[in-house]
Amino acid sequence: MNSDFQQELKNRQLYYEGSRGCPFSCAYCLSSIAKGVRHKPLELIKKELSGLIAAKPMIIKFVDRTFNDDPLRALAIWKFLADNAGEVTCHFEIAPDRFTEEMFDFLPTVRCDQFQFEIGIQSCNRETLQAVNRQMDIERAGENIRRLMALDTIHLHVDLILGLPFETRESFADSFNQVFSLAPHYIQLGLLKVLPGTAMEKKALEFGLVYCAEPPYEILATNWMNSTTMCSLYQFCEVVESFYNNRFFRTLWDYLRLVEEDSFLFFSVLLDICLKQGFFELARTHKLMHRLLFETVGSRPDGELLQELLCYDWLRCGHRSLPGYCNAPAQKEIRDSLRLKLPQSLPGLFDYRSRVEFLKQASFFEMSGRALEKAGLGSQGGLVVFLPEQSQGVMRYCTTKVLDV
């Protein structure tokens, strides 16, 4: 590769095609028009990837429609990348029900953040999947996503499509609840696009599809969702995009899963509050979203617990103090108290030489035993210390410990 061109690729996002076509024939996808899959020779792929890796891009995105349609070939490429890609991240579009045990044996050896998987579920409604000719073992897909999440080394991005045939508000809610229960890092909720030339376009009249005549051909209504419902669910999707698709509130989401709460209902209530407070006209900052969630959960029977978890999430994201609406003691007040209470050394935290720096760098928050238990920090109430060092895993946070003082 020309050295000047190589320099242009440094720290960039590159797109690479290792195969063309798709083994599936989903009615909404342009790949369904051309039948079959053509694969580049494996040795050519390795040669081309070596040249791209040498340029040191930030990420290589494979645009193969179903990267693991041939599991043995996919595994061979993964092994090559694990050995040769260095710090480059690689992104793949994956069929969740096409994982083999050999893949699951290999993936734990991959460094954290080297791979990203984009997984298309699209719907959990079997009638919908049949109508769009999407073949997928939903149960196996869910189990494989859980196994991938347990690794905590691969960023998982899961897709649902709003506006598919036979999808009602209720069935979309069920699909969302099922995907939320899998705890992926990112849930993408996108509107159906009725692309020219696809089977979906040919069945538009049968399905009552009303959609934009100009690109991007987004759906407006169907036989199963009128335009009012579609608009409301689109706003719901925007709320999920803003509040869920980041690292800000992970302990809260874990709690909702633990108590098996209806996550669709939770985000629907949050949407109502966002609409009343003009959320969509404001800058969607961490602080604004934190305040809206803090207010949303405040009137619940478990409101105090959830507000504790929100405070915990705020501090472990690296903030040095809590917002005023949390009504928590000031950090200076806590530090002044700890200067008198703490011993000269605490193994694993500080010794007499680093004690002053520890108090200066750390943040603190008193939590109840129940909140600590839900956060996975034990069951005895205590003072949590948030250290600047980051934890391991896909989502990076301040490391935390409970002080016995």
N, C-alpha and C positions, 0 to 999 in steps of 0.2 A: 504494500500500500504506500502511495506517495506520502512523504513525511509532512508536507504542507497540509494535505487532506487529513492526515492523522491528527494534526494539531487542532483542526476544526472540529473534530469529533470528541475531543477531551471534555469530560464532565457534561456531555450532552445525553439526551434520551434518544436511543437508536431503535429502529424497527427492523426486525429480521424475519424473513419468511423461509421456513424449513419445509413446509408442505403447502399445497394449494388444494382447496376443496374441503369437503366435510363428509364423514360417513353418514350423517343424519340428513333429513330433508324437512327441517322445520319450516312451516308455511310462511313465517314472517321474515325469513333470512334469504339474502341474495345467493348465498352459497348453495342453497337447495336447487338452484336453476341448473348448475353444472353438476353432473353426476360423478361420483367417485372421488378418490383422493390421490394426488400425485406427490410423491416424496422425493426430495433431493437425496442423492447418495450420501450416506453417512460420512464418508471420508471428505466429501466436498464441504459438508456442513462444518466439520471440525476445522478444516482449512480456513473457511471464511470467518468462522467465529474467532479463531486465533488472531486473524488480522484486526477484527473489531476490538477484541479484548486488549490488544497491544496499544490501541488508541486511548485507552482508559476512559471510556464513557461512564456516566453515572449509572445508567440502566440500559439493558437490552430487552426490548419487548418483542417477544415472539408473537407474530400475528397469525400463526396457524390456528384455524378455527377450532380444532379439537386436538391439542398437542399430544395427548396420550391416547389417540385412537389406536396406535400400535404400542402397547405398553413396553415391550422389549426395546423398541427403538427409542422411546421416550426415556427409559431408564439409562440407556447407553449415552444419550446426550447429557442427561443430568450428571452422570458420573464424570464425563469429560469436563463439564463446567465446574463441578466441585473441585476437580484437580487443577484447573487452569484459569478460572475466571478471576481469581484474586478477590479484590474488593468490589468488583462489578456485581450489581444486583440484576437478576434475570426474572422476567415476568412471563407467565404462561396462562393461556386459556385452557381450562381443564374440565373434562367430563368427570363429575364426582363419583360416578359408579363404575369407573374404569381403572381403579387402582388395584394393584396386585400385592400380595404379601411381600414379594421381592422389593417392591417400591417402599413399603412401610419398613422393611428391614434397613433400607438404604437411607431414607430421609432423615433419621435421627443423627446421621453423621455429617450432615450439611451445616455449615456455620449459620448462626442467626442472621436473618435478613438477606441471605444470599438469594433465596427464591421468594417469589410472590405468586400466588395462585388466584386467578379469577375464575369463579365457579358459577355457571349459569343454572340456577334452579328454575327460574321464570315463573313457575306456579306449582303449587302442591295439589291443585284440583285435577283429579284424574280425567274428568270430562274435558277440561280445558286442554290438557296435554294431548289427549287423543285427537281433539279437533285441530290442533296445530301440528299434528304428526311428530310430536316430540317424544322419543323413546327414552325412558329413564326409570331406573329402579329407585323410587323415592326413599325407601327404607335404607337401602344400602348406601345411597348418597349421604343421608343424614349421619349414619354410623361412621362413614369415612371422614366426613367433615369434623365430627367430634374427635376422631383419632388424630387428625391433623392439628386441630386446635390444642390438643394435649401436649404436642411437641413444643409449642410456644417459641418456635423459631421461624415459621413461615407465615407471612402476612396473607390472610385469607379475605378475599373480596367476593361476596355472594350477591348474585343478581336476581331480582324479581321484575316482571314486566306488568305494568298497569294497563288494562284495557283489552286483554285477550278475550277471545270468544268464550262464552259460558262462565266468565268470571263476574260474579256479583260482588257487592260490597262485603257481604258476609264471607264469601270464599276467599276474597283477597285478604281479609282480616285473618282468616285461618292460615293462609300461606305465610303472612307476615309473622304471626305468632310462632309458627313452626321454625322459620328461619331465625327469628330472634332467640329461640330456645337453644340454638346451636352455638350461640355466642361468637359469631365471626367478627373480625376486626372492623369490617366495613360492609354495610348493607346498601346496595345500590338499587333504588326503586325508580325505574325509568318508564316513560310512556311508550306504548306500542307505536312503532312507525310502520305505516302501511306502504311499503316500498314498491315502486312500479316493477311489474314483471314477476312478482312473487305470487305464490298460491293464495296468500292472504288478500292481495288486491283482487284476484279473480273471484274470491268469495265475499267481497265487501257487501254486496247487496244481500246475500243470504244471511250474513251475520249482522246486518244493519249498521255497518261501520260508517261513521261520519268522521272525516279526517281532513287535514289541510291538503289542498291541492298542490301546494308548493313545498319544496324541501323545508324542514325535515319530515314532512308527511305525518305529523303527529295526530294521534287519535283524539277525537273530541267527544264521541258518544258511541254506544253499541246497543244491541238489543237488550243487554243485561245491565247497562249503566247509562243513565241519562247524563246530559252535560253538567247538571248541577252536582250530581254524585261524583262525576269524573273530576270536576274542578276542586271539590272538597278533598278528594283523595290525593290529588296532585299537591295541594297545600300540606296534607299529612306527610307526603313523601319529602317535601321541603323541610319540614320540622325534623324528621328522622335524619336527613342529610346533615342538618346543622348540629343537632344535639348528639347524635349517636356516632357519626363517622369521624371521631377524633379520640384522644385518650383521656378526655376531661372527666368523665363521669362513670368510669368502669365499675367501681364498687357499687354504685346505685343500680346499674343494670344487672350486676351479678345477684344483688339482693332480690330484684324482681323475678329473676329466674328461680332463685332458691325457694321463694314462697309461691311459685307458679302463678304469678299474677298475669292477668290478661294484658299483655304489652301493647296490643293494638288500642285497647281502651285507655291505657295510661297516656300514650302519645296523642290520642284524640282529645283528652282533657287538656293536655299541654297545648295542643293546637288552638283550642278555644281561648286559652289565656294569652297565647301569642297574638291572636287576632285582636283581642280587646286592648292589648298594650302596644299595638302597632309594630310588632316585631319585624315584619317583612319590610318595613320602611327604615329600619335602623341598621347600624353596623353590627354584625353578629359576633360580638366579642365574647370571650370566655366569661368575663364578669357579667355581662347582660344575661347570658344563658344560665349561668350559675344562680343569679338572683331570681330568674323566672322559675327555675326548678325549686329553689328554696321556698318560694311562695306557693308553688303548686302543691308541694308535699306537706306544707305546714298545717293544713286543716285535717289531715288524715289521722286516724287513731295511732298509727306508727310514725307520725310526723316528726317527733323529736329524734327518733332513731335515724330516720332518713336524713334529717338536717345534719346530724353528726357525721354521717357517711359522706355527705356533700362537702362538709368542712375538711374531712380527711382527704377526699379526692382533690380538693383545691390546693392544699398544702403539699401533697405528694407530687403535684405537677410543677413544683418549684417556686410557688409564691411564698414570699417571706412572712406574710401576715394575712389574716382573714379580713374580708370586707366588713364594714361597720354593721351591716344588717344581720350579721351572724351573732352579734351580742356576746362575743368571746373576750376573755381578758387580753389586754395588749401584750405583745411579745416582750416588751421591755419589763413589764410587771412580772412576767413569768421568769425571765432571765435573772432579774434582781433577787427573786425568791430562791432560784436554784443556786446562785452564787453562795448563799448561806447554807443550803441543804446538802449539796453534792459533796461527796468525798473528794480527796485530792486526785484520785484515779479511779476509773471504771474500766476494767479489761474489755477490750473490743471497741471502746469509745474514745477514751482519752487517758493520758497520764498527767502528772503534775505539770509537765512542760507544755502540753497542748490543751490544758483545761480552759484557759481563757479563749483560745481560738475556737474550741468546740462550742462554747456558749455564744460566741459571736456568729458562727456560721450556721448553726442549727436553728430550726424552728420547732415549736412545741404546741401540743394541743391535748387537753384532758378529755379522755373518752370513757364512756361507760363500758362495763363488762360485755353487755349485749352488743354494743357497736363494735368493740374489738373482735368479738367472736365472728360477726358478719364480715369484718374486714380480713379475717384470717390471721389475727394477731394474738390469739388466746382468748380466755374467757374472764380474766380478772381485770377490772377497771384500772386505769393508770394513765400516766402522762406519756404520750407518744412523741418521740423525737424524729424529726425529718432531717436527714443528712443530705448534703449536696451530691454525694456520690450516687450514680445512677444504678438502678437494678438491671439485671439481665432479662432478656426476653424481647419480643416484638415491640411491645409498648414499654417505653423507658420512663421510670419514675424515680423520685428520691428514695433512697433506702430508708426503711423505718425500723425503729426498735421501741419497745415499751420500757420506760424507766421505772424502777422500783424505788420511789422516793417518798 
